[in-house]
Amino acid sequence: MATGLAATTTLNLKSFSVVECKSVITKVGNLKKKRASPPVIGNFEHLFGVVKKDWEFLKNGVNKSVEWANEHLQVPKIVKKVDDTVWLRNLEDPNSPPFHPPVWPQPSYPALSGMDLLIADIQALAVYGSYFYCMSKIWATPLPEVYDAEVVSDYFNCRPHVTALRLLEVFAAFSSAVIQIRTSRIRRFINSRTNEDNIDNLSQYDFGKVLKETMLNLGPTFIKVGQSLSTRPDIIGSEISKALSELHDQIPPFPRAIAMKIIEDELGAPVARIFSYISDEPVGAASFGQVYRGTTFEGCDVAIKVQRPNLHHQVARDIYILRLGLGILKKIAKRKNDIRLYADELGRGLMGELDYRLEAANASRFLEAHSSFPFIRVPKIFPQLTRKKVLTMEWVAGENPNDLLLVCKGSIDDSSAYSEKQTVKAKQHLLDLVSKGVEASLVQLLETGYLHADPHPGNLRYTNTGQIGFLDFGLMCQMERKHQLAMLASIIHIVNGDWASLVQALSEMDVISPGTNTRLVTMELEKALGEVEFNDGIPDVKFSKVLGKIWSVAFKYQFRMPPYFTLLLRSLASLEGLAIAANEDFKTFEAAYPYVVRKLLTDNSDASRKILHSVILNSRREFQWKKLVLFLRVGSSSTRKILPKVPESANDGSCSTDNIFNVTTFVLKLLPSKDGAVLRRLLMTADGTSLIKAFLSEEAATVRQQFCREVADVLYQWMEGVTGKDPCRTASSNSYAANFNYQILLNDRRLKVVFKKVLNDARRDWFLMLRFSWTSFVMFVNASAAACHQSIISLSKEYISRLSFSPIQATVST
């Protein structure tokens, strides 16, 4: 046995030396390699995975328990009873009159006997008891339907426990968010296999995801704030903006049964008797409501918007807390103006959105104001199916800007399913949407004055007809005419770098308070905006950056921010955020300036003429040629909607020449028209000598060249008319004559008066008149030669086409 055991032991040792030694050597080698690589603190992926699975198991069990309790134990009813008790709604009386607090009773002690004093004390107790009884009536005053800062403050001053609980909830939510962010950073530090190049991007995106979840948990008011922040990737960063953009489309809906109950309670009939079809699931969930797609018994496709339950008290509470915070900030910063007005304006806007009847009226008014602009799409409202918490409007089918953006950037999970053609098409649609969105905003800002104050991507659609569709009309802004003109002037002054005039425009917008030292403000703005670089005369900077510099000056000098101004800036900033997401090189001023030029050249009002004169004329009514060239060159694209399209064959390859050609044609066509009153008045007001000097200058050589081309086309049209041919048919395709009858220009008495006035002003300088006469003669000779040349070519083509060059056939007889 000993021998066998020894043999077995020897065999085992041999097998160990052959097999196990190899594994030991391999492990030692791997250990040496690991020592060469950076040390790893630990890999806790398995631990995190187990904890995550356990958490999901517990979460599913709790959710099932909650569902069972809601169904069998009637937990929602109990929660509602508790909620009503906490909010003291049981003490509210909707029919109670407005509360007027009584005056604190003043004691009076006249010369009285002992019995009289006793009776007086009893009466005093009765008076005090009556006072406290009257004060108790404040508990019966319900929260107002329309926002009133004083009434809302009185309501929550009697309920400090509600405010305290909300503050604790907000504090706990943001504390939890900070813990999650710190934990994620520690996890990335421990896991050394994470790609270090993507750590920063992941950190920003994770921060945005945590912030999004925090906003969702805190309710509708914070969701609104998150939606506004998501439209500013240039401020908060693209990764955070990407995460917060999910707040537009990924808000969890509330149960369908509750939504159907709200519809039945508001419309007073079962849903089946109102709509022939209504979707089982909401097609979209917003911060204040969710939308179902339905069909009326008349066959109309409609969108049914249902408000979330118990929103009124939650929104008012958050606005009250915000107002308290701004009041504390005002005292700390020692501000003269009341910054709590921002909370009041936000409260009026948000609580106004809770009454869908107001939103329906806003939508109808917006439709009426913009019906003459075919590229703007506004859904029709069904008043008979609209109540305070239910809104029924026409269904607008279209593409969501967020979806178009994701397709363009290839940020969707199944991006392989989208072909290159679809990606290019999505980018075209997105850029067209941005272009029309800018024009729509300018129309609202400078034409109608009725502004959609919440144009985030969730409220916009690109229809299959190429229109931009607006949704959600809960937050609107009405501008006064003087504020519209001041905003128009401010754009011009920023482009021209005229900071003194910009300060004057801000004063007319009621932004700068009376009594402010405008000279110091002008110097501050010049210092802040003087660093802005200009590209072809346009500020090469985003609107938000210019706005930020103005805000810094505004904070220093305590500017006022009228309610309309706050909503206006929010609207423009939201639209610029979408435009920048579509095109990183987008410039708001570059997109807006052509429209501003067209507005100034066609709006025959005293205020518009005053702005135009300040741009083109100096104090001596002389033309400022440099500003005029910039004004016309930058605004040349504004002629696209007035002039016919010029074929590509007409372009000579010079972009600046084409721009001047468009401007020249635009001016010639505009002068005799009804809208040309502004230009005619400008020419009558200006000094004719300066106008002729500007026309004869070297900078105007291109203008003279293009004007000569137009004269040649007019002469050619006259020659063709004399020969009995159709002048419009034979005129060149890119000519002014092909689109307008020259006799209107020659026979217009108003233009004759203008031309005579200009010549009378210039007669004082005989040398200038001599130069003008010689230049005009040379231009006429060149134009005549060009017209004759064109006429000869036309005749040659006509007679050559009549000749037959077919081979002559001869018959040979044999």
Protein Blocks (a to p, Z undefined) as FASTA:
>chain_A
ZZmmmmmmmmmmmmmmmmmmmmmmmmmmmmmmmmmpccdfbacklmmmmmmmmmmmmmmm
mmmmmmmmmmmnommmmmmmmmmmmnommmpcfkbccdddddddddddddddfklmmmmm
mmmmmmmmmmmmmmmmmmmpccdfbdcfklmmmmmmmmmmlmmmmmmmmmmmmmmmmmmm
mmmmmmmmmmmmbcfklmmmmmmmmmmmmmmmmmmmnojklmmmmmmmmmmmmlnopklm
mmmmmmmmmcccddfklmmmmmmmmnopafklmpmbdcfbdfbdcfkbccdddddfkopa
cddddddehklmmmmmmmmmmmmmmmmmmmmnopabdcklmmmmmmmmmmmmmpmklmmm
mmmmmmmmmmmpmkbccddddfklccfkbccddddddddfklmmmmmnopafklmlpcfk
lmmmmmmmmmmmmmmmmmmmmmmmmmnopacfblcfklgccdfkopacdehjkbccdddf
klmmmmmmmmmmmmnopaklmmmmmmmnomacghiafklmmmmmmmmmmmpcceehiacb
dfklmmmmmmmmmmmnopacdfklmmmmmmmmmmmmmmmmmomkbcfklmmmmmmmmmmm
mmccfklmmmmmmmmpcfkopacfklmmmmmmmmmmmmmmmpccddfklpgoiaklmmmm
mmmmmmmmmmmmmklmmmmmmmmmpcfklmmmmmmpmklmmmmmmmmmmmmmmmmmmmmm
mnopafklmpcfkbmklmocfklmmmmmklmmmmmmmmmmmmmmmmlmmmmmmmmmmmmm
mmmmmmmmmmmmmmmmmmmmmpccbdcdddddZZ
